[in-house]
Amino acid sequence: MIIKILGSGCQNCVALTENTKAAIKKMGIEAEIIKVTDFKDIMTYGVMSTPALVIDEKVVSFGKVLKPKDIENILAKAR
């Protein structure tokens, strides 16, 4: 599983990254987390507000910092 965090590296982007790591650890799944900070790359996903969460090339959230439990729910559906 490849998970991408789209954003400039702001505080919300960092928080989403940490919450994603916590969710992955709690679920015991293997995933690669990639931070995408280039706005040209971010625009290819059609995302207009960050941070955004992309799982296996599918945008699952944007414009908010999800809590670890919310990310766990999304990951469970993506498996």
N, CA, C and O of each residue as an XYZ file, in Angstrom:
316
protein
N       0.849     -1.173      0.000
C       0.000      0.000      0.000
C       0.894      1.234      0.000
O       1.863      1.320      0.754
N       0.550      2.178     -0.854
C       1.285      3.438     -0.910
C       0.349      4.561     -0.486
O      -0.730      4.742     -1.050
N       0.783      5.305      0.513
C       0.001      6.414      1.037
C       0.768      7.694      0.783
O       1.957      7.789      1.089
N       0.090      8.671      0.226
C       0.713      9.963     -0.035
C       0.013     11.041      0.773
O      -1.213     11.075      0.878
N       0.832     11.923      1.344
C       0.335     13.102      2.036
C       0.652     14.282      1.127
O       1.820     14.571      0.866
N      -0.373     14.958      0.652
C      -0.176     16.095     -0.232
C      -0.270     17.380      0.569
O      -1.231     17.589      1.309
N       0.734     18.248      0.420
C       0.711     19.534      1.109
C       2.069     20.182      1.123
O       3.072     19.593      0.720
N       2.079     21.406      1.594
C       3.293     22.226      1.561
C       4.293     21.878      2.657
O       5.434     22.337      2.630
N       3.866     21.072      3.616
C       4.733     20.767      4.753
C       4.338     21.588      5.969
O       5.095     21.685      6.934
N       3.152     22.178      5.921
C       2.649     23.012      7.016
C       2.340     22.154      8.246
O       2.466     20.930      8.209
N       1.944     22.801      9.309
C       1.651     22.111     10.561
C       0.539     21.070     10.380
O       0.614     19.983     10.952
N      -0.485     21.392      9.594
C      -1.569     20.429      9.363
C      -1.081     19.220      8.573
O      -1.521     18.097      8.819
N      -0.178     19.445      7.632
C       0.383     18.337      6.847
C       1.195     17.406      7.744
O       1.115     16.185      7.617
N       1.967     17.986      8.642
C       2.766     17.205      9.584
C       1.843     16.409     10.498
O       2.104     15.239     10.777
N       0.768     17.036     10.965
C      -0.180     16.349     11.851
C      -0.850     15.186     11.132
O      -1.019     14.114     11.713
N      -1.233     15.386      9.871
C      -1.852     14.300      9.106
C      -0.870     13.148      8.905
O      -1.254     11.980      8.969
N       0.381     13.476      8.664
C       1.412     12.438      8.507
C       1.558     11.633      9.787
O       1.601     10.403      9.747
N       1.634     12.313     10.915
C       1.792     11.624     12.206
C       0.567     10.768     12.521
O       0.705      9.646     13.007
N      -0.628     11.288     12.247
C      -1.851     10.524     12.502
C      -1.921      9.295     11.591
O      -2.402      8.238     12.001
N      -1.443      9.440     10.369
C      -1.423      8.316      9.432
C      -0.454      7.247      9.912
O      -0.772      6.058      9.877
N       0.724      7.662     10.360
C       1.699      6.709     10.893
C       1.127      5.960     12.094
O       1.325      4.753     12.231
N       0.414      6.681     12.966
C      -0.183      6.055     14.148
C      -1.237      5.021     13.740
O      -1.308      3.943     14.330
N      -2.043      5.341     12.747
C      -3.086      4.421     12.286
C      -2.473      3.165     11.677
O      -2.936      2.054     11.937
N      -1.444      3.340     10.878
C      -0.768      2.201     10.241
C      -0.157      1.288     11.302
O      -0.279      0.064     11.241
N       0.497      1.912     12.269
C       1.134      1.127     13.335
C       0.100      0.344     14.129
O       0.296     -0.837     14.416
N      -1.007      1.003     14.486
C      -2.039      0.347     15.282
C      -2.662     -0.821     14.523
O      -2.983     -1.852     15.114
N      -2.833     -0.656     13.209
C      -3.444     -1.708     12.403
C      -2.455     -2.806     12.018
O      -2.858     -3.891     11.597
N      -1.170     -2.524     12.163
C      -0.152     -3.512     11.848
C      -0.032     -3.804     10.358
O       0.264     -4.931      9.963
N      -0.261     -2.791      9.539
C      -0.151     -3.000      8.094
C       1.127     -2.364      7.567
O       1.680     -1.438      8.161
N       1.575     -2.887      6.439
C       2.754     -2.323      5.800
C       2.317     -1.316      4.765
O       1.475     -1.600      3.913
N       2.899     -0.140      4.851
C       2.575      0.905      3.882
C       3.771      1.839      3.761
O       4.519      2.059      4.714
N       3.921      2.371      2.577
C       4.955      3.376      2.337
C       4.275      4.732      2.345
O       3.278      4.944      1.655
N       4.828      5.659      3.142
C       4.281      7.018      3.197
C       5.195      7.936      2.405
O       6.402      7.999      2.641
N       4.594      8.643      1.464
C       5.332      9.580      0.615
C       4.738     10.965      0.804
O       3.523     11.147      0.725
N       5.595     11.931      1.053
C       5.140     13.320      1.165
C       5.298     13.988     -0.197
O       6.375     13.957     -0.792
N       4.226     14.583     -0.680
C       4.236     15.282     -1.958
C       4.057     16.764     -1.663
O       2.999     17.187     -1.196
N       5.096     17.555     -1.938
C       5.053     18.981     -1.612
C       5.048     19.886     -2.838
O       4.779     21.082     -2.723
N       5.339     19.335     -3.998
C       5.359     20.131     -5.224
C       3.916     20.378     -5.676
O       3.172     19.437     -5.951
N       3.532     21.661     -5.749
C       2.139     21.982     -6.065
C       1.739     21.532     -7.467
O       0.561     21.276     -7.715
N       2.686     21.432     -8.377
C       2.379     20.917     -9.712
C       1.934     19.455     -9.604
O       0.982     19.039    -10.265
N       2.627     18.684     -8.769
C       2.258     17.283     -8.548
C       0.925     17.175     -7.804
O       0.100     16.316     -8.114
N       0.727     18.051     -6.827
C      -0.515     18.044     -6.054
C      -1.716     18.319     -6.968
O      -2.767     17.695     -6.827
N      -1.550     19.254     -7.898
C      -2.636     19.620     -8.802
C      -3.063     18.452     -9.700
O      -4.210     18.410    -10.144
N      -2.157     17.504     -9.973
C      -2.526     16.366    -10.822
C      -3.587     15.487    -10.160
O      -4.257     14.701    -10.830
N      -3.735     15.625     -8.840
C      -4.754     14.868     -8.116
C      -6.080     15.622     -8.048
O      -7.067     15.090     -7.538
N      -6.113     16.855     -8.555
C      -7.335     17.650     -8.523
C      -7.656     18.203     -7.153
O      -8.798     18.577     -6.883
N      -6.668     18.257     -6.292
C      -6.853     18.733     -4.921
C      -6.630     20.246     -4.876
O      -5.601     20.748     -5.326
N      -7.606     20.955     -4.331
C      -7.489     22.408     -4.243
C      -7.153     22.884     -2.831
O      -6.729     24.025     -2.651
N      -7.337     22.033     -1.839
C      -6.978     22.413     -0.472
C      -6.233     21.260      0.189
O      -6.576     20.091      0.015
N      -5.223     21.616      0.941
C      -4.391     20.619      1.596
C      -4.538     20.757      3.112
O      -5.012     21.792      3.582
N      -4.154     19.767      3.872
C      -3.502     18.532      3.456
C      -4.494     17.565      2.828
O      -5.699     17.631      3.072
N      -3.958     16.671      2.016
C      -4.778     15.640      1.387
C      -4.146     14.280      1.627
O      -2.929     14.154      1.762
N      -4.991     13.275      1.675
C      -4.544     11.905      1.895
C      -4.911     11.090      0.661
O      -6.066     11.062      0.236
N      -3.901     10.426      0.093
C      -4.087      9.615     -1.101
C      -3.643      8.195     -0.782
O      -2.523      7.974     -0.321
N      -4.525      7.238     -1.027
C      -4.201      5.828     -0.779
C      -4.257      5.099     -2.106
O      -5.294      5.061     -2.768
N      -3.126      4.518     -2.486
C      -3.021      3.788     -3.754
C      -3.597      4.612     -4.906
O      -4.406      4.127     -5.697
N      -3.161      5.860     -4.975
C      -3.509      6.804     -6.048
C      -4.966      7.266     -6.043
O      -5.431      7.837     -7.029
N      -5.687      7.030     -4.957
C      -7.067      7.501     -4.843
C      -7.141      8.534     -3.718
O      -6.773      8.240     -2.580
N      -7.612      9.736     -4.031
C      -7.772     10.787     -3.017
C      -8.924     10.380     -2.108
O     -10.049     10.181     -2.566
N      -8.630     10.257     -0.805
C      -9.660      9.845      0.147
C     -10.053     10.961      1.107
O     -11.077     10.872      1.784
N      -9.239     12.012      1.164
C      -9.553     13.141      2.035
C      -8.718     14.342      1.623
O      -7.579     14.195      1.179
N      -9.290     15.532      1.773
C      -8.513     16.747      1.539
C      -9.099     17.896      2.343
O     -10.294     17.928      2.636
N      -8.227     18.842      2.696
C      -8.653     20.045      3.398
C      -8.862     19.899      4.886
O      -9.358     20.822      5.531
N      -8.492     18.753      5.450
C      -8.663     18.579      6.896
C      -7.653     17.577      7.431
O      -7.096     16.763      6.694
N      -7.437     17.664      8.734
C      -6.541     16.726      9.414
C      -7.403     15.636     10.031
O      -8.145     15.874     10.984
N      -7.294     14.448      9.477
C      -8.060     13.320     10.002
C      -7.430     12.798     11.289
O      -6.211     12.833     11.453
N      -8.263     12.322     12.186
C      -7.781     11.682     13.404
C      -7.347     10.248     13.052
O      -7.820      9.680     12.067
N      -6.453      9.672     13.854
C      -5.995      8.305     13.557
C      -7.144      7.312     13.359
O      -7.071      6.468     12.466
N      -8.201      7.395     14.171
C      -9.333      6.472     14.061
C     -10.022      6.625     12.708
O     -10.433      5.631     12.110
N     -10.153      7.862     12.217
C     -10.762      8.085     10.901
C      -9.910      7.451      9.799
O     -10.433      6.857      8.856
N      -8.595      7.587      9.936
C      -7.680      7.009      8.949
C      -7.751      5.484      8.995
O      -7.698      4.830      7.954
N      -7.869      4.916     10.188
C      -8.015      3.463     10.323
C      -9.250      2.980      9.569
O      -9.199      1.965      8.874
N     -10.350      3.698      9.702
C     -11.594      3.325      9.008
C     -11.398      3.357      7.485
O     -11.870      2.469      6.775
N     -10.713      4.367      7.001
C     -10.458      4.487      5.566
C      -9.545      3.359      5.098
O      -9.785      2.753      4.053
N      -8.502      3.081      5.868
C      -7.571      2.020      5.510
C      -8.251      0.653      5.503
O      -7.953     -0.185      4.652
N      -9.148      0.430      6.434
C      -9.853     -0.848      6.502
C     -10.692     -1.069      5.235
O     -10.795     -2.193      4.744
N     -11.276     -0.013      4.722
C     -12.072     -0.116      3.500
C     -11.193     -0.287      2.270
O     -11.603     -0.901      1.285
N      -9.983      0.258      2.332
C      -9.062      0.223      1.180
C      -8.368     -1.118      1.018
O      -7.825     -1.410     -0.048
N      -8.378     -1.923      2.044
C      -7.668     -3.216      1.990
C      -8.317     -4.190      1.082
O      -7.835     -5.313      0.935
